[in-house]
Amino acid sequence: MESSKPRVLVLAGPVTRSTTAMHELSRQFEVDVFEDVDKAVEALRTHTYHAIFADVGDFLPLERELVSERSTMVLNTIGEGVCVIDADGRCAFSNAKMRSFQPEVFEKIRQITLQARAVLETQKGGHSDPSQVRSKKFTVQHADRYFELLCSPVFDQQGNVRQVVTIAWDATSGRRLQQKIDAIDASGRELARIESDAISKLQPSQRLELLRDKIIRYSKDLMHFDHFAIRLIDKRTNKLEVVIAEGLPPEALDVDLYAQPEGNGISGYVASTRRSYICHDTEKDSRYVQGLQHCKSSLTVPLLLYDKVLGVYNVESQTVGAFNEDDRQFAEIFGRYVAVALHMLDLLVVERFTTSGQMADNVFQEMSQPLADIETETQTLIEEYIGDDTMRGRLNRILEQVQMIRQSVKNVATGPKHVLGGDEKTQDLDPEALAGKSILVADDEINIRRTIGGVFRQMGATVTLCKDGYEAINMIEQRPFDLVLSDIRMPYRTGYEIFAAVQRNHPQVPVILMTGFGYDPHHSIVRASQEGMSSVLFKPFRIEQLLEDVFKALGLPIPAICGKPATQPGEA
């Protein structure tokens, strides 16, 4: 049973060796007696004492050991690694934190400390007082971890650098925080470069890939998100449709989720409540549904456009507790940029049939609030980082990008207003080019189907217009057409279902599918392409591109209006 008496250490001498003296001490205390200083110091390292009695003439050796022991205890308690490196590169001392670093990390720290010694020796020559030489700061990277070093010189009596004391700490979280700020800054800067002239020079498929590549690149390289999916809400069905995904298995993307708070996983909850959600452990969270194989944690934020949720940005990790509040905060701002980018591209689709000059003002007003929201959240972060000039500078650059985006939105919105997205020269159409051809056009946007139908009629074709998939399939089952041109996203039936109906009833009839910014929730493009679809048109498309694909599908010479020399069927 442990004694309740105070415990004292006695370094024995002439007085304490007497029976009377030790008897009196033992009556009041639990006594440990040592004849040797080294053994006494070792006992101090392993036990706690309330007092020390030194019956010796020279107490200095024990006092020095006590001071050294106290200093070591303090150094082992602090959260940073500390080491002392001699001139020959030998480590004279390291605290517990430094010893906890991987051997490869410590070796890099030792090597940089030696380099720092050479730099400090050189700088010392420029000062009359060596103590005025300032410490040097370095960064060490090992795998995906970053360490900051502060190297300070220890001078001997001659003013030479005898040793270097290095303090090291893991700065990975701070570095990643800066990288996420860079990601937001970069995404805003790239978005600001979306000018109408530049967009018009790209093919529709290139425009889609440009946006997709940017979002994937920023997510992976700067935000350090390797497994993620973007789902947008289908306004007709309230379903969360996958539009961009990276690093997730197909079976996870095929799960049907709706913007509802219960029974639709975390994504459904976030989309319906507008609240971000950190799942620290998927095995303990009942909301989590199938995703990344061996997924242990996830982060899901809404894609907000002012007060409207466009969809969700879901990130997954194979590590438990991989996401924190910093990740959530920056993912939310990044998500706002993603929403702005997707919406701007969607506005370009709308532009295909809008001819009113009022379009510019409408677009500018619609984008004003989401950009203001980004400003507000960034200003809040600036206030939180008072004293951190580097971080505040990065955040201020985001504010500058918002202003640039405002101007770019205005430039895009006030660009040329053409029915199909290009310079339409319908007066140059050959009225006999499609004579005798019967074409079905299916699109739920009345302006689109009427415009396309008008072009075909002007070229001599017989055109049947359908407002939804159900109507289109009914017409296909009743009689054959020479060509079917259908949007992928329509009420009641998907683009693939329309393609499949043509294949069942009239397998020789070519089918062209249309889609806006690659929105293909049911993988219609991939499935139909594998089974013989003629081509796919990404909205907004130019009349020349429409006619080129139509004439190729029908096996007719490509007309000169397409910007190419007229060709015969089968010619390259």
VENKALIN-V66391 format. One line per field, one symbol per residue. burial: + if it has 16 or more other ideal C-beta (glycine too) atoms within 10 Angstrom, else -. A space follows every 10 residues. Layout:
burial: ???
This chain:
burial: -------+++ ++---+---- ++--+---+- +-++--+--+ +--+----+- --+++----- -+--+----- ----+----- ++++++---- +--++-++-- +---++-+++ -+++-++-++ +-++-----+ --+--+-+-+ -+---++++- +-+++----- +-++++++++ ++-+++++++ ++++++++-+ ++-+-+--++ ---+--++-+ ++-+++++++ -+++++++++ ++++----++ ++++++-+-- -++---++++ ---+++++++ ++---++++- -+----++-- ++--++++++ +++++---++ +++++++--- -++---+-++ ++++++++++ ++++++++++ ++++----++ --++--+--+ +-++--++-- ++--+----- ++-++-++-- ++--++-++- +++-+-++++ ++-+----+- --++--++++ +++++--+++ +++-++--+- +-++++--+- +++-++---- ++++++++++ --++++++++ +++--+--++ ++++++++++ +++++-++-- --++++++++ ++++++++++ ++++-++++- ++----+--- --
